[in-house]
Each structure stands twice: as C-alpha cells, then as structure tokens.
Amino acid sequence: MAKDGIIKNIAFYGDFFGNRELSELGEKLVGLHFENGELKVALEKLDFSEYIYNLTMKDFLELLF
C-alpha cells in the first residue's frame, strides 16, 4: 500500500520458487516512492531470481507498472 506515493508496506504472494525470503525484498521497497525510476535505482543490484526464480528486475517493474 502506498500513501502519498510512498510505499508503507508490501507483501508478495504466489506459486513460485525462490531461494530468499520475499519479506527481504519487501523491506527494500518500504519508504520508497512508488515510482518506476526510484525503484529501479534502489533495486538494480539485486538478483531477482534469488527471490522469484527466473524473474528479472525489468519483469518485476513491468508487473508493478
């Protein structure tokens, strides 16, 4: 949920595989503006396939926006 454009909390649900906890990914998003560019800069060093197998940051951002 975003209030005033800032992510206050987030949770991910689905049927997929990953090696890391999705709560870690969510923690990296809390406090950021729900804006493609800001999220991209904050998350560009992550290997998304660690959280959701075969997911890229590009794919992730396309799902959000």
Secondary structure as the mmCIF struct_conf table of DSSP 4:
data_model
#
loop_
_struct_conf.conf_type_id
_struct_conf.id
_struct_conf.beg_label_comp_id
_struct_conf.beg_label_asym_id
_struct_conf.beg_label_seq_id
_struct_conf.end_label_comp_id
_struct_conf.end_label_asym_id
_struct_conf.end_label_seq_id
STRN STRN1 ALA A 2 LYS A 3
TURN_TY1_P TURN_TY1_P1 ASP A 4 GLY A 5
STRN STRN2 ILE A 6 ILE A 7
BEND BEND1 ASP A 15 ASP A 15
BEND BEND2 ASN A 19 ARG A 20
HELX_RH_AL_P HELX_RH_AL_P1 LEU A 22 LEU A 29
TURN_TY1_P TURN_TY1_P2 VAL A 30 GLY A 31
BEND BEND3 LEU A 32 LEU A 32
STRN STRN3 HIS A 33 HIS A 33
BEND BEND4 PHE A 34 PHE A 34
HELX_RH_AL_P HELX_RH_AL_P2 ASN A 36 LEU A 43
TURN_TY1_P TURN_TY1_P3 GLU A 44 LYS A 45
HELX_RH_3T_P HELX_RH_3T_P1 PHE A 48 GLU A 50
TURN_TY1_P TURN_TY1_P4 TYR A 51 TYR A 51
BEND BEND5 ILE A 52 ILE A 52
TURN_TY1_P TURN_TY1_P5 TYR A 53 ASN A 54
HELX_RH_AL_P HELX_RH_AL_P3 MET A 57 LEU A 64
#
